Amino acid sequence: MPKWKPCKRREFIKKLKRIGFESPEPGGNHFYMRYGTYTFTVPSNQEYSVPQVKMLLEEIEQGIRKEIPLGEWERL
């Protein structure tokens, strides 16, 4: 059974692209990624902790209306 792990920002962005997000766009203090009409603000820290990864994925799941199980996230 996979465990939650911290995630580097670059790896997080790569995984979002594999899900179907467009490349990051600059804007203000953060970068943004789009999935259809949903716009996700990418936090600027270089590594995301386990609680932060969980929170970000929960926000993304609500925005794109698609569940991303841990096993699928690890395979991306």
Beta strands, then each sheet from edge to edge (+ up, - down):
strand 1: 7-8
strand 2: 25-27
strand 3: 30-35
strand 4: 38-42
strand 5: 47-48
sheet 1: 1+ 5-
sheet 2: 2+ 3- 4+
end
